[in-house]
């Protein structure tokens, strides 16, 4: 997933939008200090994961951000993940199911950063 995020970051950079990528190496203990430091610098947060969005680690990160650092956020946190349904067996459907660079660019660029405040 990290290579997909870096590819999307390169595309967004061409549009003048800079992404700061934080790659969590471990999930426990969760390094919230690094995430909060990034939010302090950027004023935004997008969680991108291959996991289902519902009841996921991305939900926990967003909850902790809202509790500990919501005053740093200029916009609500953005979550990009997979839908709440079984993983398809077909490679074509799997490709559509998983987050990809085009979706990340759209969500972070057109939809998120350029939305009216």
DRENDO-1510 file (C-alpha; in Angstrom, 1 decimal, always signed):
<recs>
REC; n; res; u; v; w
REC; 1; UNK; +0.0; +0.0; +0.0 .
REC; 2; UNK; +2.9; +2.4; +0.7 .
REC; 3; UNK; +4.0; +2.4; -2.9 .
REC; 4; UNK; +0.5; +3.3; -4.0 .
REC; 5; UNK; +0.5; +6.2; -1.5 .
REC; 6; UNK; +3.8; +7.4; -2.8 .
REC; 7; UNK; +2.6; +7.2; -6.4 .
REC; 8; UNK; -0.5; +9.3; -5.4 .
REC; 9; UNK; +1.7; +11.8; -3.5 .
REC; 10; UNK; +3.8; +12.3; -6.7 .
REC; 11; UNK; +0.6; +13.0; -8.7 .
REC; 12; UNK; -0.7; +15.4; -6.1 .
REC; 13; UNK; +2.7; +17.2; -6.0 .
REC; 14; UNK; +2.3; +18.0; -9.7 .
REC; 15; UNK; -1.0; +19.7; -8.7 .
REC; 16; UNK; +0.7; +21.7; -6.0 .
REC; 17; UNK; -0.6; +19.6; -3.1 .
REC; 18; UNK; +2.1; +18.2; -0.8 .
REC; 19; UNK; +1.5; +15.0; +1.2 .
REC; 20; UNK; +3.4; +14.1; +4.2 .
REC; 21; UNK; +3.5; +10.3; +4.4 .
REC; 22; UNK; +3.7; +8.6; +7.8 .
REC; 23; UNK; +4.3; +4.9; +7.5 .
REC; 24; UNK; +3.5; +3.2; +10.7 .
REC; 25; UNK; +5.9; +0.3; +11.2 .
REC; 26; UNK; +4.1; -1.1; +14.2 .
REC; 27; UNK; +0.5; -1.0; +15.2 .
REC; 28; UNK; +1.1; -1.7; +18.9 .
REC; 29; UNK; +2.3; +0.3; +20.5 .
REC; 30; UNK; +0.6; +2.9; +18.3 .
REC; 31; UNK; +2.9; +5.9; +17.7 .
REC; 32; UNK; +0.3; +8.6; +18.1 .
REC; 33; UNK; +2.9; +11.2; +18.9 .
REC; 34; UNK; +4.3; +11.0; +15.3 .
REC; 35; UNK; +0.8; +11.2; +13.9 .
REC; 36; UNK; -0.1; +14.2; +16.0 .
REC; 37; UNK; +3.2; +15.9; +15.1 .
REC; 38; UNK; +2.3; +15.4; +11.4 .
REC; 39; UNK; -1.2; +16.9; +12.0 .
REC; 40; UNK; +0.3; +19.9; +13.8 .
REC; 41; UNK; +2.5; +20.6; +10.7 .
REC; 42; UNK; -0.1; +19.9; +8.0 .
REC; 43; UNK; -3.4; +20.7; +9.7 .
REC; 44; UNK; -5.0; +17.7; +8.0 .
REC; 45; UNK; -5.0; +13.9; +8.2 .
REC; 46; UNK; -5.8; +11.2; +5.7 .
REC; 47; UNK; -5.6; +7.5; +6.8 .
REC; 48; UNK; -5.1; +5.1; +3.9 .
REC; 49; UNK; -5.3; +1.4; +4.5 .
REC; 50; UNK; -6.1; -1.9; +2.8 .
REC; 51; UNK; -8.3; -2.8; +5.8 .
REC; 52; UNK; -12.1; -2.5; +6.0 .
REC; 53; UNK; -12.9; +1.0; +7.2 .
REC; 54; UNK; -15.6; -0.2; +9.7 .
REC; 55; UNK; -14.2; -0.9; +13.2 .
REC; 56; UNK; -10.6; -0.7; +12.0 .
REC; 57; UNK; -7.3; +0.7; +13.1 .
REC; 58; UNK; -8.1; +3.8; +11.0 .
REC; 59; UNK; -11.2; +4.3; +13.2 .
REC; 60; UNK; -9.0; +4.1; +16.3 .
REC; 61; UNK; -6.4; +6.6; +14.9 .
REC; 62; UNK; -9.2; +9.0; +14.0 .
REC; 63; UNK; -10.8; +8.7; +17.4 .
REC; 64; UNK; -7.6; +9.4; +19.2 .
REC; 65; UNK; -6.9; +12.3; +16.9 .
REC; 66; UNK; -10.3; +13.8; +17.7 .
REC; 67; UNK; -9.7; +13.3; +21.4 .
REC; 68; UNK; -6.1; +14.5; +21.6 .
REC; 69; UNK; -5.5; +16.9; +18.6 .
REC; 70; UNK; -8.8; +18.0; +17.0 .
REC; 71; UNK; -7.9; +21.6; +17.6 .
REC; 72; UNK; -5.0; +21.2; +15.1 .
REC; 73; UNK; -7.2; +20.0; +12.3 .
REC; 74; UNK; -8.6; +22.4; +9.8 .
REC; 75; UNK; -10.8; +19.7; +8.2 .
REC; 76; UNK; -12.2; +16.4; +9.5 .
REC; 77; UNK; -9.9; +13.4; +9.1 .
REC; 78; UNK; -10.2; +11.5; +5.8 .
REC; 79; UNK; -10.3; +7.7; +5.8 .
REC; 80; UNK; -9.7; +5.7; +2.6 .
REC; 81; UNK; -10.0; +2.0; +2.9 .
REC; 82; UNK; -11.9; -1.0; +1.6 .
REC; 83; UNK; -15.7; -1.4; +1.8 .
REC; 84; UNK; -17.4; -3.4; +4.4 .
REC; 85; UNK; -17.9; -6.6; +2.4 .
REC; 86; UNK; -15.9; -9.8; +1.6 .
REC; 87; UNK; -12.7; -9.5; -0.5 .
REC; 88; UNK; -13.6; -10.5; -4.1 .
REC; 89; UNK; -11.9; -13.6; -5.5 .
REC; 90; UNK; -11.6; -12.2; -9.0 .
REC; 91; UNK; -8.4; -10.2; -9.7 .
REC; 92; UNK; -10.4; -7.6; -11.7 .
REC; 93; UNK; -12.8; -7.1; -8.8 .
REC; 94; UNK; -10.0; -7.1; -6.3 .
REC; 95; UNK; -8.3; -4.3; -8.1 .
REC; 96; UNK; -11.5; -2.2; -8.0 .
REC; 97; UNK; -12.0; -3.2; -4.3 .
REC; 98; UNK; -8.6; -2.0; -2.9 .
REC; 99; UNK; -7.7; +1.7; -2.6 .
REC; 100; UNK; -5.6; +2.8; -5.6 .
REC; 101; UNK; -3.6; +5.9; -6.5 .
REC; 102; UNK; -6.4; +7.4; -8.5 .
REC; 103; UNK; -8.8; +7.2; -5.6 .
REC; 104; UNK; -6.2; +8.6; -3.2 .
REC; 105; UNK; -5.5; +11.5; -5.6 .
REC; 106; UNK; -9.2; +12.3; -6.0 .
REC; 107; UNK; -10.0; +12.1; -2.3 .
REC; 108; UNK; -7.0; +14.1; -1.2 .
REC; 109; UNK; -7.0; +16.6; -4.1 .
REC; 110; UNK; -10.3; +17.5; -5.6 .
REC; 111; UNK; -12.5; +16.4; -2.8 .
REC; 112; UNK; -10.6; +17.2; +0.4 .
REC; 113; UNK; -8.0; +20.0; -0.1 .
REC; 114; UNK; -10.1; +22.1; -2.5 .
REC; 115; UNK; -13.4; +21.8; -0.7 .
REC; 116; UNK; -15.0; +25.0; +0.4 .
REC; 117; UNK; -14.4; +25.7; +4.1 .
</recs>
